[in-house]
């Protein structure tokens, strides 16, 4: 076998070993990630302390607590406080999900971008480009 074939085979084998190692790490840790995400709850409090909300990993409201002083607010102001505090908790939950996911999923996988922006198409294009994949009939010219 010519040296270039051996070198190419060694490079391919090294790349395969790297990819397999990353996959194994992901596979071994995905159950723990799911468990931690399922148990995630983030709490936020309004600036005046009258509204406290808790949300889960997907930003779903899990608990709402109103201090007795909350009822002194006009109804529209109280509604705004609840909405603002919930958004603050949702943002914090999203950041917590990103931190937990980053412990398991490699940054170059693009999952963080997907979680931030919800752009699955962008994630798929990124992987297509990395792999050099094109849809059938696409000759690459634009």
Backbone as JSON, one array per atom type, in Angstrom:
{
  "sequence": "XXXXXXXXXXXXXXXXXXXXXXXXXXXXXXXXXXXXXXXXXXXXXXXXXXXXXXXXXXXXXXXXXXXXXXXXXXXXXXXXXXXXXXXXXXXXXXXXXXXXXXXXXXXXXXXXXXXXXXXXXXXXXXXXXXXXXXXXXXXXXX",
  "N": [[0.86, -1.17, 0.0], [0.67, 2.18, -0.89], [2.42, 4.96, 0.72], [0.84, 7.29, 0.9], [-1.76, 6.32, 0.89], [-1.77, 4.91, 3.31], [-1.36, 7.04, 5.06], [-3.66, 8.55, 4.57], [-5.59, 6.7, 5.38], [-4.9, 6.49, 8.09], [-5.47, 9.08, 8.94], [-8.22, 9.19, 8.44], [-9.04, 7.18, 10.2], [-8.31, 8.32, 12.66], [-9.99, 10.54, 12.65], [-12.48, 9.26, 12.65], [-12.32, 7.96, 15.15], [-12.33, 10.19, 16.83], [-14.88, 11.33, 16.28], [-16.5, 9.19, 17.03], [-15.89, 9.04, 19.75], [-16.94, 11.49, 20.65], [-19.64, 11.07, 20.06], [-20.17, 8.9, 21.75], [-19.76, 10.11, 24.24], [-21.86, 11.99, 24.18], [-24.08, 10.26, 23.96], [-23.84, 8.78, 26.32], [-24.39, 10.73, 28.2], [-26.83, 11.91, 27.68], [-29.19, 11.03, 28.93], [-28.86, 11.88, 31.55], [-28.77, 14.63, 31.08], [-31.4, 15.03, 30.17], [-32.81, 14.35, 32.51], [-31.93, 16.4, 34.21], [-32.87, 18.65, 32.84], [-35.62, 18.13, 32.91], [-36.07, 18.51, 35.61], [-35.5, 21.15, 35.98], [-36.09, 24.32, 37.31], [-36.69, 27.69, 37.34], [-36.66, 30.67, 39.13], [-38.04, 33.93, 39.39], [-38.28, 37.29, 40.59], [-40.34, 40.15, 40.93], [-39.28, 43.61, 40.69], [-40.27, 45.04, 42.93], [-40.84, 43.0, 44.63], [-43.35, 41.89, 44.89], [-44.37, 40.02, 43.16], [-43.72, 36.72, 42.33], [-42.46, 34.33, 40.19], [-42.14, 31.04, 38.84], [-40.59, 29.07, 36.4], [-40.35, 26.33, 34.07], [-37.96, 24.33, 32.18], [-38.71, 24.77, 29.51], [-39.74, 27.24, 29.66], [-42.28, 27.27, 30.63], [-44.84, 28.31, 32.79], [-44.72, 27.41, 36.13], [-45.27, 28.06, 38.68], [-46.88, 30.65, 40.47], [-46.68, 33.3, 42.6], [-48.21, 35.7, 44.62], [-47.56, 38.41, 46.59], [-49.24, 39.77, 49.4], [-49.22, 42.54, 49.18], [-49.24, 42.91, 46.5], [-51.8, 43.22, 45.59], [-52.37, 45.84, 45.96], [-51.62, 47.15, 43.75], [-52.8, 48.62, 40.68], [-55.01, 46.77, 38.56], [-54.06, 46.56, 35.84], [-51.36, 47.25, 36.14], [-50.49, 45.23, 37.86], [-50.86, 43.04, 36.19], [-48.95, 43.67, 34.24], [-46.61, 43.49, 35.81], [-46.62, 40.76, 36.41], [-46.35, 39.69, 33.83], [-43.85, 40.81, 32.99], [-42.13, 39.76, 34.94], [-42.4, 37.06, 34.49], [-41.31, 36.89, 31.92], [-38.67, 37.56, 32.53], [-37.96, 35.34, 34.07], [-38.28, 33.34, 32.11], [-36.23, 34.02, 30.31], [-33.98, 33.61, 31.95], [-34.3, 30.87, 32.36], [-33.89, 29.9, 29.77], [-31.17, 30.55, 29.46], [-30.1, 28.89, 31.45], [-30.75, 26.37, 30.38], [-29.13, 26.44, 28.09], [-26.58, 26.44, 29.33], [-26.62, 23.93, 30.65], [-26.93, 22.2, 28.46], [-24.61, 22.74, 27.03], [-22.74, 21.38, 28.51], [-22.91, 18.82, 27.64], [-23.37, 18.63, 24.85], [-21.3, 19.21, 22.08], [-20.0, 22.46, 21.26], [-19.64, 23.09, 18.55], [-21.63, 21.68, 17.33], [-23.85, 23.19, 17.01], [-26.19, 23.32, 18.44], [-26.69, 25.14, 20.5], [-27.12, 27.51, 19.07], [-29.47, 26.8, 17.79], [-31.18, 26.5, 20.0], [-31.16, 29.12, 20.95], [-32.17, 30.67, 18.77], [-34.05, 29.12, 17.44], [-33.77, 28.21, 14.84], [-33.92, 25.71, 12.92], [-33.41, 25.1, 10.25], [-31.07, 26.58, 9.73], [-29.26, 25.24, 11.37], [-29.24, 22.72, 10.14], [-28.26, 23.44, 7.59], [-25.7, 24.26, 8.3], [-24.53, 21.85, 9.13], [-24.79, 20.43, 6.75], [-23.04, 21.89, 5.09], [-20.62, 21.43, 6.43], [-20.33, 18.73, 5.98], [-20.28, 18.64, 3.29], [-22.54, 18.07, 1.85], [-25.07, 18.05, -0.64], [-28.34, 18.62, -1.94], [-29.91, 16.22, -4.13], [-29.33, 16.83, -7.56], [-28.39, 19.38, -7.18], [-25.88, 21.27, -8.26], [-24.15, 22.92, -6.99], [-23.71, 25.43, -8.04], [-24.57, 28.84, -7.98]],
  "CA": [[0.0, 0.0, 0.0], [1.5, 3.39, -0.94], [2.41, 5.74, 1.96], [-0.27, 8.26, 0.95], [-2.96, 5.59, 1.29], [-1.65, 4.66, 4.75], [-1.56, 8.33, 5.74], [-5.08, 8.89, 4.46], [-6.32, 5.77, 6.25], [-4.64, 6.86, 9.48], [-6.21, 10.32, 9.19], [-9.63, 8.82, 8.52], [-9.24, 6.42, 11.43], [-8.24, 9.28, 13.76], [-11.23, 11.34, 12.62], [-13.55, 8.37, 13.09], [-12.18, 7.77, 16.59], [-12.75, 11.44, 17.46], [-16.34, 11.44, 16.14], [-17.09, 8.13, 17.85], [-15.71, 9.45, 21.15], [-17.92, 12.55, 20.92], [-20.96, 10.44, 20.06], [-20.27, 8.1, 22.97], [-19.94, 11.07, 25.33], [-23.23, 12.51, 24.07], [-25.02, 9.16, 24.23], [-23.74, 8.42, 27.74], [-24.82, 11.81, 29.06], [-28.11, 12.49, 27.29], [-30.21, 10.7, 29.93], [-28.64, 12.8, 32.67], [-29.2, 15.96, 30.62], [-32.87, 15.03, 30.18], [-33.23, 14.37, 33.9], [-31.67, 17.74, 34.75], [-33.8, 19.58, 32.19], [-36.96, 17.87, 33.44], [-36.15, 19.03, 36.97], [-35.1, 22.55, 36.02], [-37.08, 25.33, 37.63], [-36.04, 28.98, 37.55], [-37.55, 31.61, 39.81], [-37.74, 35.37, 39.26], [-39.11, 38.14, 41.44], [-40.51, 41.51, 40.43], [-38.42, 44.55, 41.42], [-40.84, 45.43, 44.22], [-41.0, 41.79, 45.43], [-44.75, 41.47, 45.08], [-44.69, 38.93, 42.23], [-42.69, 35.71, 42.16], [-42.87, 33.28, 39.25], [-41.2, 29.96, 38.55], [-40.82, 28.45, 35.1], [-39.56, 25.14, 33.78], [-36.93, 24.42, 31.14], [-39.28, 25.3, 28.28], [-40.32, 28.54, 29.96], [-43.68, 27.13, 31.04], [-45.11, 28.77, 34.15], [-44.98, 26.29, 37.03], [-45.76, 28.57, 39.94], [-47.07, 32.1, 40.56], [-46.99, 33.72, 43.97], [-48.45, 37.12, 44.76], [-47.51, 38.91, 47.96], [-50.49, 40.51, 49.68], [-49.07, 43.92, 48.71], [-49.46, 42.94, 45.05], [-53.17, 43.63, 45.32], [-52.44, 47.3, 46.03], [-51.4, 47.64, 42.37], [-53.95, 48.6, 39.76], [-55.01, 45.49, 37.84], [-53.2, 46.56, 34.65], [-49.97, 47.26, 36.61], [-50.21, 43.89, 38.36], [-50.72, 42.17, 35.01], [-47.64, 43.97, 33.65], [-45.57, 42.92, 36.68], [-46.62, 39.3, 36.22], [-45.79, 39.42, 32.49], [-42.42, 41.16, 32.99], [-41.4, 38.83, 35.8], [-42.41, 35.78, 33.78], [-40.31, 36.99, 30.84], [-37.34, 37.5, 33.15], [-37.73, 33.93, 34.42], [-38.12, 32.59, 30.86], [-34.88, 34.31, 29.81], [-33.05, 32.91, 32.83], [-34.43, 29.43, 32.09], [-33.2, 29.66, 28.5], [-29.73, 30.57, 29.72], [-29.78, 27.68, 32.2], [-30.8, 25.26, 29.42], [-27.91, 26.53, 27.28], [-25.45, 26.0, 30.14], [-26.7, 22.48, 30.84], [-26.73, 21.54, 27.16], [-23.2, 22.9, 26.66], [-21.95, 20.38, 29.23], [-23.05, 17.52, 26.99], [-23.32, 18.73, 23.39], [-20.2, 20.07, 21.64], [-20.4, 23.77, 20.75], [-19.67, 23.11, 17.08], [-22.82, 20.99, 16.84], [-24.83, 24.22, 16.66], [-27.43, 23.19, 19.22], [-26.91, 26.4, 21.23], [-27.74, 28.45, 18.13], [-30.85, 26.34, 17.6], [-31.95, 26.83, 21.2], [-31.3, 30.58, 21.04], [-32.96, 31.27, 17.71], [-35.07, 28.23, 16.91], [-33.59, 28.06, 13.39], [-33.49, 24.35, 12.57], [-32.85, 25.15, 8.9], [-29.7, 27.05, 9.83], [-28.48, 24.15, 11.94], [-29.08, 21.69, 9.11], [-27.35, 23.98, 6.57], [-24.35, 24.25, 8.87], [-24.03, 20.48, 9.05], [-24.65, 20.09, 5.33], [-21.81, 22.5, 4.59], [-19.49, 20.74, 7.04], [-20.21, 17.4, 5.38], [-20.21, 18.76, 1.83], [-23.74, 17.46, 1.28], [-25.98, 18.87, -1.45], [-29.49, 17.85, -2.4], [-29.77, 15.66, -5.47], [-29.59, 17.8, -8.62], [-27.76, 20.66, -6.86], [-24.47, 21.19, -8.68], [-23.36, 23.85, -6.21], [-23.64, 26.77, -8.65], [-25.66, 29.76, -7.59]],
  "C": [[0.91, 1.24, 0.0], [1.38, 4.2, 0.35], [1.24, 6.72, 2.04], [-1.57, 7.58, 1.34], [-2.94, 5.31, 2.79], [-1.9, 5.94, 5.55], [-3.03, 8.73, 5.73], [-5.9, 7.99, 5.36], [-6.13, 6.13, 7.72], [-5.41, 8.12, 9.86], [-7.71, 10.03, 9.31], [-9.95, 8.08, 9.82], [-9.23, 7.36, 12.64], [-9.51, 10.12, 13.82], [-12.42, 10.5, 13.08], [-13.5, 8.19, 14.6], [-12.65, 9.01, 17.35], [-14.29, 11.57, 17.43], [-17.03, 10.4, 17.02], [-16.99, 8.48, 19.33], [-16.73, 10.52, 21.53], [-19.33, 11.97, 20.99], [-21.17, 9.66, 21.35], [-20.5, 9.01, 24.18], [-21.38, 11.6, 25.34], [-24.24, 11.45, 24.49], [-25.03, 8.81, 25.71], [-24.34, 9.48, 28.65], [-26.2, 12.38, 28.74], [-29.21, 12.18, 28.3], [-30.08, 11.62, 31.14], [-29.06, 14.21, 32.31], [-30.73, 16.05, 30.66], [-33.39, 15.12, 31.6], [-33.07, 15.77, 34.49], [-32.6, 18.78, 34.12], [-35.22, 19.4, 32.71], [-37.14, 18.47, 34.83], [-35.82, 20.52, 37.09], [-36.29, 23.44, 36.36], [-36.31, 26.61, 37.97], [-37.06, 29.95, 38.11], [-37.09, 33.04, 39.57], [-38.73, 36.13, 40.12], [-39.19, 39.53, 40.83], [-39.63, 42.45, 41.26], [-38.97, 44.94, 42.79], [-41.12, 44.22, 45.12], [-42.42, 41.29, 45.6], [-45.15, 40.29, 44.2], [-43.49, 38.0, 42.15], [-43.24, 34.65, 41.22], [-41.76, 32.25, 39.13], [-41.59, 29.37, 37.21], [-39.92, 27.23, 34.96], [-38.61, 25.39, 32.62], [-37.45, 25.0, 29.83], [-39.94, 26.66, 28.48], [-41.76, 28.47, 30.41], [-43.83, 27.54, 32.51], [-45.46, 27.58, 35.03], [-45.54, 26.78, 38.37], [-45.85, 30.1, 39.87], [-47.45, 32.4, 42.0], [-47.14, 35.24, 43.98], [-48.4, 37.47, 46.25], [-48.79, 39.72, 48.19], [-50.41, 41.96, 49.22], [-49.28, 44.04, 47.2], [-50.85, 43.47, 44.72], [-53.38, 45.14, 45.45], [-52.21, 47.93, 44.66], [-52.73, 47.69, 41.63], [-53.88, 47.29, 38.98], [-54.09, 45.48, 36.62], [-51.72, 46.57, 35.05], [-49.59, 45.88, 37.14], [-50.02, 42.92, 37.2], [-49.37, 42.4, 34.34], [-46.51, 43.38, 34.48], [-45.48, 41.41, 36.5], [-45.97, 38.96, 34.88], [-44.29, 39.68, 32.47], [-41.6, 40.16, 33.8], [-41.33, 37.45, 35.16], [-41.38, 35.8, 32.65], [-38.89, 36.91, 31.39], [-37.0, 36.05, 33.51], [-37.52, 33.08, 33.17], [-36.72, 32.79, 30.29], [-33.84, 33.57, 30.63], [-33.11, 31.4, 32.61], [-33.73, 29.07, 30.79], [-31.7, 29.63, 28.66], [-29.29, 29.33, 30.49], [-29.79, 26.45, 31.3], [-29.55, 25.26, 28.55], [-26.7, 26.04, 28.07], [-25.45, 24.49, 30.34], [-26.39, 21.72, 29.55], [-25.25, 21.61, 26.75], [-22.29, 21.91, 27.37], [-21.94, 19.03, 28.53], [-22.82, 17.61, 25.49], [-22.18, 19.66, 22.98], [-20.7, 21.37, 21.0], [-20.54, 23.77, 19.23], [-20.88, 22.38, 16.5], [-23.92, 21.99, 16.47], [-26.12, 24.18, 17.45], [-27.72, 24.48, 19.98], [-27.57, 27.43, 20.32], [-29.21, 28.08, 17.88], [-31.71, 26.73, 18.8], [-32.17, 28.34, 21.33], [-32.3, 31.12, 20.02], [-34.05, 30.41, 17.13], [-34.96, 27.96, 15.42], [-33.03, 26.68, 13.05], [-32.87, 24.32, 11.18], [-31.39, 25.58, 8.91], [-28.78, 25.97, 10.39], [-28.21, 23.08, 10.89], [-28.13, 22.17, 8.0], [-25.9, 23.94, 7.04], [-23.75, 22.85, 8.78], [-23.87, 20.02, 7.61], [-23.35, 20.63, 4.76], [-20.59, 21.78, 5.14], [-19.24, 19.38, 6.39], [-20.09, 17.44, 3.86], [-21.42, 18.16, 1.14], [-24.54, 18.49, 0.5], [-27.16, 18.01, -1.84], [-29.26, 17.33, -3.82], [-30.14, 16.72, -6.52], [-28.96, 19.16, -8.37], [-26.28, 20.53, -7.22], [-23.59, 22.19, -7.96], [-23.25, 25.24, -6.8], [-24.82, 27.61, -8.21], [-25.6, 30.97, -8.46]]
}
